[in-house]
Amino acid sequence: MAPLTGTEQHTWWKESIIYQVYPSSFKDSNGDGWGDVKGITSKLDYLKELGIDIIWVSPIYKSPQADMGYDIADYKAIDPIYGSLEDVDNLIADLKERGMKLMMDLVVNHTSNMHDWFLESRSSKTNPKRSWYIWKPPRRSASGAPLPPNNWAQILGEANSAWTYDAHTDEYYLSLFTPEQPDLNWENPEVRAAVHDVMHFWLRRGACGYRMDVINMISKEPSFPDAEEVLGEGHDYHPGSKYYVNGPRMHEYLQAINTEVLSKYGAITVGEMPGVSDIDEVLRSVGAKAGELSMIFIFDIVDIDNVPGQAKFTLHPWDVHDLRRIVNKWQRAMIEKDGWNSVFVENHDQPRSVSRYCDDSDEWRVKGAKLLALMQTTLAGTLYVYQGEEIGMRNVPKAWNIDTDYKDIEAVNFWKKSKKLYGDGKNPEKLAHAKEILERKARDHARTPVQWSDGPSAGFCDEGIKPWMKVNDDYKECNAEKQLAAEKEGEEMSVFHFWQRGLASRKTHKDVFVYGDYESVGDDRAEVFAYLRTGAQSGKWLVVLNFSGKEASWDVPKDAEVESWVAGNYSNGNVEKEGSGKIVLRPWEGVLGKCKS
């Protein structure tokens, strides 16, 4: 018998449920209003009860916090604001006691400009670490003033250049994200060896693997050509992603990471790879025989409301047909071509999913959050849950003041640019549109403190302590403590308990929901998204999801007639519908049925 591969090959990391912790907003344990490692440790029993196997923690390394820890000054030290190495060791030990694991966040496209490597690099053109970063001489204006080497725009502030001028050496360094985050020069073998050393450090310490930040940007086109001027008049700088996303040596670098480091530990990896949607290119990284990564985050599902080909801060209408197309594409691709998916709709860089894909009003928030849970717990791949998603946290209210309440550097830069271009009466309509974009899509929505209780600051920190960011106004109604309480007879099942039940079902029937076949069913034109999952032992299951705020009728296919409906997002989770013929779905209703043999 030939060895099993791809979706047939059972592997621990494929079956694991991964929970992302954004540490600053998770739980404050020491009264400084900032989440920390001990705060994470204090909630392990909660996460174990939910059904979590791996905790992925966003960066907790030493950092000046220019970009919330994604600007790292020392990869082998913990920032004091989060705790200490001893705290992380204790976290790993406490996770192990519960049969759980820790995944670290690897950020090696760039460092902080306060990292010792960069401080040496910028000290002189002859320093041995000068070539650890990407330095270029300036272009010159007619008057001789220095100009950036090309017209690439900064990713977290497109009004600015991706290059930062250093007067001391009269050169520019590449800083794709912010001036405080200089890009490493991966062409230099010493840089690659240093990254491998960092990875060994944490894997030896007990981490099970890495989420790899913008890992598809580590290889740049070495000629650094100008980008196409796609943003139009009034913009000096333009997205250069064509020249640094999945660059010419990326696969070589990833294969070396796997050979030199990851393969020695059996580690799990998930690559953050924005800007990549081609199936064959993705499979070069995540195919069963690729020798690179376990999986990547494919961004199609969270780019669904972006204007195609334009930047994130745009608004584009979408409907269930788009959602169906995206899910179908990647579910089938990985099954047919021997790769592996990640399953997610939220993370620290996206708005809240119930606000993006459903109706987050008081009337429908709970139904929508459970609808998304039902979809995710029944799709093939490794499942990721973002903190607060399991209780249905939503975007912040529109009444929040962008100037004072929003903290994220991306939102701050976008709003600053918008006010400069459109403020002071220059274009009120475009300024209002920019405000709407932030109200719907800013990263701040996912970064408000987790709502643990209806007490002061939602239980995130002690009474009398001011949290680093405001708590969402709805914490009295939406909080973990309230949702953990047992439902009374006739009371609606909480979002937490619905997630808990869905995760348990996924593990019980992993042959279906993790490894099974996937087939879209029903009319592509319908407002209902439905699919079949089929497993070797547990048979055929039907998932029917009404992604609309209106009632919808749907015909159960004759080859998918339901023997019993086992889960639904209304009331206590029980479903009373016919197993064949026409069924009626209420607004935002989703149901799961076991099909007849």
LINQUIGI-V37398 format. One record per residue. N is the residue number from 1. SS is DSSP state (~ for helix, > for strand, _ for the rest). PHI is phi as a letter, one per 40 degrees, with the letter a starting at -180 (none if undefined). D_FIRST is the distance of its C-alpha to the first C-alpha in Angstrom with 1 decimal. Layout:
n->(N/N)
ss->(SS/SS)
phi->(PHI/PHI)
d_first->(D_FIRST/D_FIRST)
This chain:
n->(1/2/3/4/5/6/7/8/9/10/11/12/13/14/15/16/17/18/19/20/21/22/23/24/25/26/27/28/29/30/31/32/33/34/35/36/37/38/39/40/41/42/43/44/45/46/47/48/49/50/51/52/53/54/55/56/57/58/59/60/61/62/63/64/65/66/67/68/69/70/71/72/73/74/75/76/77/78/79/80/81/82/83/84/85/86/87/88/89/90/91/92/93/94/95/96/97/98/99/100/101/102/103/104/105/106/107/108/109/110/111/112/113/114/115/116/117/118/119/120/121/122/123/124/125/126/127/128/129/130/131/132/133/134/135/136/137/138/139/140/141/142/143/144/145/146/147/148/149/150/151/152/153/154/155/156/157/158/159/160/161/162/163/164/165/166/167/168/169/170/171/172/173/174/175/176/177/178/179/180/181/182/183/184/185/186/187/188/189/190/191/192/193/194/195/196/197/198/199/200/201/202/203/204/205/206/207/208/209/210/211/212/213/214/215/216/217/218/219/220/221/222/223/224/225/226/227/228/229/230/231/232/233/234/235/236/237/238/239/240/241/242/243/244/245/246/247/248/249/250/251/252/253/254/255/256/257/258/259/260/261/262/263/264/265/266/267/268/269/270/271/272/273/274/275/276/277/278/279/280/281/282/283/284/285/286/287/288/289/290/291/292/293/294/295/296/297/298/299/300/301/302/303/304/305/306/307/308/309/310/311/312/313/314/315/316/317/318/319/320/321/322/323/324/325/326/327/328/329/330/331/332/333/334/335/336/337/338/339/340/341/342/343/344/345/346/347/348/349/350/351/352/353/354/355/356/357/358/359/360/361/362/363/364/365/366/367/368/369/370/371/372/373/374/375/376/377/378/379/380/381/382/383/384/385/386/387/388/389/390/391/392/393/394/395/396/397/398/399/400/401/402/403/404/405/406/407/408/409/410/411/412/413/414/415/416/417/418/419/420/421/422/423/424/425/426/427/428/429/430/431/432/433/434/435/436/437/438/439/440/441/442/443/444/445/446/447/448/449/450/451/452/453/454/455/456/457/458/459/460/461/462/463/464/465/466/467/468/469/470/471/472/473/474/475/476/477/478/479/480/481/482/483/484/485/486/487/488/489/490/491/492/493/494/495/496/497/498/499/500/501/502/503/504/505/506/507/508/509/510/511/512/513/514/515/516/517/518/519/520/521/522/523/524/525/526/527/528/529/530/531/532/533/534/535/536/537/538/539/540/541/542/543/544/545/546/547/548/549/550/551/552/553/554/555/556/557/558/559/560/561/562/563/564/565/566/567/568/569/570/571/572/573/574/575/576/577/578/579/580/581/582/583/584/585/586/587/588/589/590/591/592/593/594/595/596/597)
ss->(_/_/_/_/_/~/~/~/_/_/_/~/~/~/~/_/>/>/>/>/>/_/~/~/~/_/_/_/_/_/_/_/_/_/_/_/~/~/~/~/~/_/_/~/~/~/~/~/~/~/_/_/_/>/>/>/>/_/_/_/>/>/>/_/_/_/_/_/_/_/_/>/>/>/>/>/>/>/_/_/_/_/_/_/~/~/~/~/~/~/~/~/~/~/~/~/~/_/_/_/>/>/>/>/>/>/_/_/_/>/_/_/_/_/_/~/~/~/~/~/~/_/_/_/_/_/_/_/_/~/~/~/>/_/>/>/>/_/>/>/_/_/_/_/_/>/>/_/_/_/_/>/>/>/_/_/>/>/>/>/>/_/>/>/>/>/_/_/_/_/>/>/>/>/_/_/_/_/_/_/_/_/>/>/_/_/_/_/~/~/~/~/~/~/~/~/~/~/~/~/~/~/~/~/~/_/_/_/>/>/>/>/_/_/~/~/~/_/_/_/_/_/_/_/_/_/_/_/_/_/_/_/_/_/_/_/_/>/_/_/~/~/~/_/_/_/_/_/_/~/~/~/~/~/~/~/~/~/~/~/_/~/~/~/_/_/_/>/>/>/>/>/_/_/_/_/_/_/~/~/~/~/~/~/~/~/_/_/_/_/_/_/_/_/>/>/>/_/~/~/~/~/_/_/_/_/_/_/_/_/_/_/_/_/_/_/_/_/_/~/~/~/~/~/~/~/~/~/~/~/~/~/~/~/~/~/~/_/_/_/_/>/>/_/_/_/_/_/_/_/_/_/~/~/~/~/~/_/_/_/_/_/_/_/~/~/~/~/~/~/~/~/~/~/~/~/_/_/_/_/_/>/>/>/>/>/_/_/~/~/~/_/_/_/_/_/_/_/_/_/_/~/~/~/~/_/_/_/~/~/~/~/~/~/~/~/~/~/~/~/~/~/_/_/_/_/_/~/~/~/~/~/~/~/~/~/~/~/~/~/~/_/~/~/~/~/_/_/_/_/_/_/_/_/_/~/~/~/~/_/_/_/_/_/_/_/_/_/_/_/_/_/_/_/_/_/_/_/_/~/~/~/~/~/_/_/_/_/_/_/_/_/_/_/~/~/~/~/~/~/~/~/~/~/~/~/~/~/_/~/~/~/~/_/_/_/>/>/>/>/>/_/_/_/_/_/_/>/>/>/>/>/>/>/>/_/_/_/>/>/>/>/>/>/>/>/_/_/_/_/_/>/>/>/>/>/_/~/~/~/_/>/>/>/>/>/>/>/_/_/_/_/_/_/_/_/_/_/_/_/>/>/>/>/>/_/_/_/_/>/>/>/>/>/>/_/_)
phi->(none/c/c/c/b/f/c/c/c/c/b/d/c/c/c/c/c/b/b/c/b/c/c/c/b/c/a/c/b/b/g/b/g/b/c/a/c/c/c/c/d/c/b/c/c/c/c/c/c/c/h/c/b/b/b/c/b/d/d/b/c/d/a/c/g/c/b/f/g/c/b/c/c/a/c/b/b/c/c/d/c/b/h/a/d/c/c/c/d/c/c/c/c/c/c/c/d/c/g/b/b/b/b/c/b/b/b/b/c/a/b/c/c/b/c/d/d/c/d/c/d/c/c/a/c/b/c/d/c/d/c/c/b/b/b/a/c/c/c/b/c/d/c/g/c/c/b/d/c/a/b/c/c/c/c/c/a/c/c/b/c/c/b/b/c/b/c/d/b/f/a/b/b/c/a/d/c/a/d/c/b/c/c/c/c/c/c/c/c/c/c/c/c/c/c/d/c/c/c/d/d/c/c/c/c/h/c/c/i/a/c/b/c/f/c/c/b/c/b/b/c/c/c/f/c/c/c/c/c/c/c/g/c/g/b/c/b/b/d/b/d/d/b/a/c/f/c/c/b/d/c/d/c/c/c/c/d/c/c/c/b/d/c/c/b/g/c/c/b/b/c/c/b/c/g/b/b/c/d/c/c/c/c/c/c/b/c/d/b/c/g/b/b/c/a/b/c/c/c/d/c/c/c/d/b/c/c/d/g/b/c/d/c/b/b/b/c/a/a/c/c/c/c/c/d/c/c/d/d/c/c/c/d/c/c/c/b/g/b/a/c/b/b/a/b/b/a/c/b/b/c/c/c/c/c/c/b/b/b/c/c/d/c/b/d/c/c/c/c/c/d/c/c/c/c/c/c/b/b/c/h/c/c/b/b/c/d/g/c/c/b/g/c/b/c/c/c/c/c/c/c/c/c/b/c/c/b/c/c/c/c/d/c/c/c/c/c/c/c/c/c/b/c/f/g/c/a/d/c/c/c/c/c/c/c/c/d/c/c/b/b/c/c/d/d/c/b/c/d/c/c/c/a/c/c/d/f/f/g/c/a/c/d/g/b/c/c/c/b/d/c/d/c/c/c/c/c/b/a/c/d/c/c/c/c/c/c/c/d/g/c/c/c/c/c/d/c/c/d/d/c/c/c/c/c/c/c/c/b/c/c/c/c/c/b/c/c/b/a/c/b/g/c/c/c/c/c/b/b/b/a/b/b/b/b/c/b/c/g/b/b/b/b/b/b/c/c/a/c/b/c/b/c/a/c/c/c/c/c/b/c/c/c/a/c/b/a/a/c/c/f/c/g/c/b/b/a/c/c/a/g/c/b/b/b/c/d/f/c/b/b/b/b/c/c/c/c)
d_first->(0.0/3.8/6.5/8.7/12.0/15.5/16.5/13.3/13.5/16.0/18.7/22.2/24.1/22.5/23.7/27.0/30.3/32.5/36.3/38.5/41.8/44.6/46.5/50.1/49.9/47.9/50.3/53.4/53.9/57.0/59.4/59.3/57.9/54.7/51.3/49.9/47.2/48.9/49.1/45.3/45.0/47.5/45.2/41.9/42.3/42.9/39.7/37.7/39.3/38.2/34.6/34.2/31.7/32.7/36.2/36.6/40.2/42.0/43.9/46.0/46.9/50.4/51.7/55.0/53.4/54.3/51.1/50.3/48.5/46.6/49.2/48.2/50.8/48.9/45.1/45.4/48.2/48.5/51.3/54.0/54.2/50.7/51.2/50.1/47.1/47.8/47.4/44.0/43.0/44.3/42.3/39.0/39.9/40.9/37.7/35.7/37.7/36.5/32.8/33.4/33.2/35.4/34.5/37.2/38.5/38.4/41.2/41.3/42.4/45.9/47.9/51.2/54.3/55.3/52.4/53.8/51.7/53.5/56.8/56.6/55.3/58.2/60.8/61.3/59.9/59.6/57.7/54.5/52.6/54.2/51.1/48.8/49.9/50.7/54.4/56.2/59.9/61.6/62.7/66.4/68.6/71.8/73.6/71.2/69.5/65.8/63.2/59.4/57.4/55.8/55.9/52.7/53.3/52.5/49.5/51.3/54.7/54.6/58.4/58.0/56.7/53.4/55.5/57.9/60.9/61.8/65.6/65.5/63.5/64.3/60.6/58.1/54.8/51.9/51.5/49.3/49.6/53.1/55.5/54.5/50.9/50.9/47.7/46.1/45.7/42.1/43.0/44.4/41.9/44.1/43.4/39.7/40.0/42.2/39.7/36.9/39.4/40.1/36.4/36.0/39.1/37.8/34.3/35.8/38.2/35.4/34.6/31.0/31.1/33.2/34.3/35.4/38.6/39.1/36.6/36.5/40.2/40.0/40.2/43.3/44.4/46.6/49.5/50.0/51.3/53.3/51.5/52.4/55.3/53.5/55.6/58.8/62.4/63.4/60.3/60.4/56.8/53.6/49.9/48.3/44.7/43.9/44.5/42.8/39.9/36.6/38.7/38.0/36.6/34.9/31.3/32.3/33.9/31.1/28.5/31.0/31.4/27.7/27.5/30.8/30.8/28.2/25.1/27.1/27.4/24.3/27.0/27.0/28.8/30.3/32.3/35.5/35.5/38.4/39.1/35.6/34.3/32.4/28.7/27.6/29.9/28.6/24.9/26.1/26.7/24.1/21.0/17.9/18.3/22.1/22.9/26.0/26.3/24.4/26.4/29.9/32.6/33.0/36.6/36.8/37.3/40.1/41.7/42.0/45.8/46.5/48.2/45.6/46.1/48.7/48.9/47.7/51.3/51.5/51.3/49.4/49.2/45.7/44.6/41.5/40.4/40.0/38.0/35.8/35.2/34.3/31.9/30.2/29.9/28.1/26.0/24.5/24.3/22.1/19.7/19.6/19.8/17.6/20.6/22.3/25.7/28.6/30.5/34.3/37.7/40.0/40.7/43.8/44.4/44.4/46.8/46.0/43.4/45.5/48.3/46.3/44.2/46.3/49.9/50.8/54.1/55.1/54.4/50.8/49.5/47.7/46.2/45.0/43.5/41.5/40.4/38.9/37.3/35.7/34.3/32.9/31.3/29.4/28.0/24.6/24.8/26.5/29.9/33.2/36.5/39.7/42.6/44.8/42.4/41.6/45.3/45.8/48.0/49.6/51.4/54.9/57.9/59.5/62.7/61.4/63.3/61.1/63.6/63.6/60.6/57.7/56.7/53.7/54.6/52.8/54.9/58.0/57.8/57.1/60.0/62.3/61.5/62.0/65.3/66.5/65.6/66.6/68.7/72.5/72.8/71.1/68.5/68.2/65.6/63.2/63.8/63.1/59.9/58.9/59.7/57.6/54.6/54.9/55.4/52.1/49.9/51.3/49.0/51.7/50.6/47.5/49.4/52.0/51.9/49.5/51.5/51.2/54.3/57.5/59.5/61.0/58.7/56.0/55.4/54.0/56.9/59.9/63.0/65.4/62.7/62.2/58.5/57.7/57.0/58.4/56.6/55.8/58.7/56.6/55.6/57.8/55.7/52.3/51.3/48.7/51.1/52.1/48.6/47.4/50.1/49.1/49.9/52.7/52.3/52.3/51.8/49.1/46.0/46.2/43.9/42.8/41.9/40.1/38.0/37.4/36.2/34.0/32.3/31.8/30.3/27.9/26.6/26.5/24.6/22.5/19.6/22.3/24.6/22.6/19.1/19.9/20.7/24.3/26.6/30.4/32.5/36.2/38.9/38.6/42.4/42.6/43.6/40.7/37.3/34.6/30.8/28.0/25.2/22.3/19.8/16.9/19.2/22.7/23.0/25.3/28.2/31.1/33.1/36.5/38.7/42.3/43.1/46.8/50.0/50.7/49.6/46.9/45.8/42.2/40.7/37.5/35.2/34.9/31.1/31.4/34.1/34.4/34.3/35.8/36.9/35.8/37.4/40.2/42.3/45.6/47.6/45.7/42.3/42.5/42.2/44.3/43.2/42.3/38.6/39.2/41.7/43.7/43.6/46.1/45.1/47.8/48.4/45.5/43.6/39.9/38.0/34.5/33.6/30.8/30.3/30.5/27.4)
